[in-house]
Amino acid sequence: MNKIYVWDLPTRLFHWSLVALVAFQWLSSELEGDFLDYHLLGGYAILALVVFRLLWGFVGGQHARFGNFLRGVGPTLDYARALRANAAPPYLGHNPLGGWMIVALLLTLTLQGTTGLFASDDVMTHGPLRGLVSDQAGEMLTDLHKGCFNVLMTLVLVHVASIVAHRLFKKEDLVRPMLTGYKDSGAEASKKQ
């Protein structure tokens, strides 16, 4: 097998920092109390990471660029059909479904972080922009912030399940390349992306 450099260091640092911060955000919201102050800081960090990833999607390494992995509806549906028939071609970077998962995660994280700026625990901790909206709007944004987390966790579960399925059914390790940057590519591997 040939080792091909796929995931640059900034992409990998973004990914694993985001994993750690999302886990921390969940934990800090469950513990409440003084941890909510740290929850706010974690939210700022996540929003900063999302801004970085959006920029990196235009100027980053080849496989990090949105133009390299986002496909239209037709090619994405074709890939999904091929995947279902166990005939999907391998991709060095994100496959078409994985590309749209990245978009869904980034959009959800943006919504989560933005609503958090206006959210309140109705006791002591308020997002820094809470005072800019009415009580009714603040309650709505707080509810949206809480509900959006469930959407985020669903997307994360689908993402992880897809990684496990690739490992079990396609014998493709997607975790090691996100740690090392290098992906094994046999002679039969597609040079797509």
C-alpha positions as CSV (number, residue, x, y, z in Angstrom):
1,M,0.0,0.0,0.0
2,N,1.1,3.5,-0.7
3,K,0.8,6.2,1.9
4,I,-0.6,9.4,0.6
5,Y,-0.6,12.7,2.6
6,V,-4.3,13.7,2.7
7,W,-5.1,15.6,5.9
8,D,-2.9,18.6,6.6
9,L,-2.0,19.5,10.2
10,P,-4.4,22.5,10.5
11,T,-7.3,20.3,9.4
12,R,-6.4,17.6,11.9
13,L,-5.9,20.1,14.7
14,F,-9.3,21.6,13.9
15,H,-10.9,18.2,13.9
16,W,-9.5,16.9,17.2
17,S,-9.9,20.3,19.0
18,L,-13.5,20.4,17.9
19,V,-14.1,16.8,19.2
20,A,-12.6,17.8,22.6
21,L,-14.5,21.1,22.8
22,V,-17.9,19.5,21.9
23,A,-17.3,16.9,24.6
24,F,-16.3,19.6,27.1
25,Q,-19.4,21.7,26.2
26,W,-21.7,18.7,26.9
27,L,-20.0,18.0,30.2
28,S,-20.0,21.7,31.3
29,S,-23.7,22.1,30.5
30,E,-24.5,19.0,32.5
31,L,-22.5,20.1,35.6
32,E,-23.9,23.6,35.4
33,G,-22.9,26.0,38.3
34,D,-19.4,27.6,37.8
35,F,-18.9,25.3,34.8
36,L,-21.2,27.4,32.8
37,D,-18.6,30.2,32.8
38,Y,-16.2,27.7,31.1
39,H,-19.1,26.7,28.9
40,L,-19.2,30.2,27.5
41,L,-15.4,30.1,26.8
42,G,-15.8,26.8,25.1
43,G,-18.5,28.2,22.9
44,Y,-16.3,31.1,21.9
45,A,-13.5,28.6,21.0
46,I,-15.9,26.5,18.9
47,L,-17.1,29.6,17.0
48,A,-13.5,30.6,16.4
49,L,-12.8,27.0,15.1
50,V,-15.8,27.2,12.8
51,V,-14.6,30.5,11.4
52,F,-11.2,29.0,10.9
53,R,-12.6,26.0,9.1
54,L,-14.8,28.1,6.8
55,L,-11.7,30.1,5.8
56,W,-9.6,26.9,5.5
57,G,-12.2,25.5,3.2
58,F,-11.2,28.0,0.6
59,V,-7.4,28.4,1.2
60,G,-6.4,25.2,3.0
61,G,-4.8,22.0,1.7
62,Q,-6.2,20.2,-1.3
63,H,-8.5,17.8,0.5
64,A,-9.6,20.5,3.0
65,R,-11.1,22.8,0.3
66,F,-14.9,22.7,-0.1
67,G,-14.4,22.8,-3.9
68,N,-12.6,19.5,-3.7
69,F,-15.3,17.6,-1.8
70,L,-18.6,19.2,-2.2
71,R,-20.7,17.6,-5.0
72,G,-24.1,18.4,-6.4
73,V,-27.2,16.4,-5.8
74,G,-26.8,14.1,-8.7
75,P,-23.2,12.9,-7.9
76,T,-24.1,12.6,-4.2
77,L,-27.1,10.5,-4.9
78,D,-25.1,8.4,-7.4
79,Y,-22.5,7.8,-4.6
80,A,-25.2,6.9,-2.1
81,R,-26.7,4.3,-4.6
82,A,-23.2,2.9,-5.3
83,L,-22.5,2.7,-1.5
84,R,-25.8,0.8,-1.0
85,A,-24.8,-1.6,-3.7
86,N,-21.4,-2.0,-2.1
87,A,-19.8,-0.5,-5.3
88,A,-18.8,3.0,-4.1
89,P,-15.4,4.1,-5.3
90,P,-12.8,5.0,-2.6
91,Y,-11.9,8.6,-2.1
92,L,-8.7,10.0,-0.7
93,G,-10.5,12.8,1.0
94,H,-14.2,13.2,1.8
95,N,-16.6,11.2,-0.3
96,P,-19.7,13.2,-1.5
97,L,-21.8,12.1,1.5
98,G,-19.0,12.9,3.9
99,G,-18.6,16.3,2.3
100,W,-22.2,17.2,3.0
101,M,-21.9,15.9,6.6
102,I,-19.1,18.4,7.1
103,V,-21.4,21.2,5.9
104,A,-24.2,20.0,8.1
105,L,-21.9,19.8,11.2
106,L,-20.5,23.3,10.5
107,L,-23.9,24.8,10.0
108,T,-25.2,23.2,13.2
109,L,-22.2,24.3,15.2
110,T,-22.7,27.8,13.9
111,L,-26.3,27.8,14.9
112,Q,-25.4,26.3,18.3
113,G,-22.7,28.8,19.0
114,T,-24.7,31.8,17.7
115,T,-27.8,31.0,19.8
116,G,-25.6,30.4,22.8
117,L,-24.5,34.1,22.6
118,F,-28.1,35.0,23.4
119,A,-29.0,32.1,25.7
120,S,-29.5,32.2,29.5
121,D,-29.8,29.6,32.2
122,D,-32.3,31.9,33.9
123,V,-30.2,32.0,37.1
124,M,-26.7,33.4,36.8
125,T,-25.2,32.8,33.4
126,H,-26.2,34.7,30.3
127,G,-24.6,34.8,26.8
128,P,-22.8,38.1,26.2
129,L,-25.5,39.3,23.7
130,R,-28.5,38.3,25.9
131,G,-29.2,41.9,26.8
132,L,-29.7,42.8,23.1
133,V,-32.9,40.8,22.7
134,S,-36.3,40.7,24.5
135,D,-37.0,38.2,27.2
136,Q,-39.3,36.3,24.8
137,A,-36.6,36.2,22.1
138,G,-34.0,35.2,24.6
139,E,-36.2,32.3,25.8
140,M,-36.7,31.2,22.2
141,L,-33.0,31.4,21.4
142,T,-32.2,29.5,24.6
143,D,-34.7,26.7,23.7
144,L,-33.2,26.6,20.2
145,H,-29.7,26.4,21.7
146,K,-30.7,23.4,23.8
147,G,-32.6,21.7,20.9
148,C,-29.8,22.3,18.5
149,F,-27.5,20.3,20.7
150,N,-29.7,17.2,20.1
151,V,-29.4,17.8,16.3
152,L,-25.6,18.1,16.7
153,M,-25.4,14.9,18.7
154,T,-27.5,13.1,16.1
155,L,-25.1,14.3,13.4
156,V,-22.1,13.2,15.5
157,L,-23.6,9.8,15.9
158,V,-24.2,9.4,12.2
159,H,-20.6,10.6,11.5
160,V,-19.1,8.1,14.0
161,A,-21.4,5.3,12.7
162,S,-20.2,6.0,9.2
163,I,-16.6,5.8,10.3
164,V,-17.3,2.4,12.0
165,A,-19.2,1.2,8.9
166,H,-16.3,2.1,6.6
167,R,-14.0,0.2,8.9
168,L,-16.2,-2.9,9.1
169,F,-17.7,-3.1,5.6
170,K,-15.2,-1.4,3.4
171,K,-12.1,-2.2,5.5
172,E,-11.1,1.4,5.3
173,D,-9.6,3.1,8.3
174,L,-10.7,6.7,8.5
175,V,-9.4,7.4,12.0
176,R,-5.6,6.8,11.6
177,P,-5.4,9.3,8.6
178,M,-7.1,12.0,10.8
179,L,-4.3,11.3,13.4
180,T,-1.3,11.0,11.1
181,G,-2.4,12.8,8.0
182,Y,-1.5,9.8,5.8
183,K,-4.0,7.4,4.2
184,D,-3.2,4.0,2.7
185,S,-4.1,3.9,-0.9
186,G,-3.8,0.6,-2.8
187,A,-3.4,0.3,-6.5
188,E,-7.1,0.1,-6.9
189,A,-7.8,3.2,-4.9
190,S,-9.5,6.0,-6.8
191,K,-7.5,9.1,-7.4
192,K,-10.6,11.2,-7.0
193,Q,-10.0,14.4,-5.1
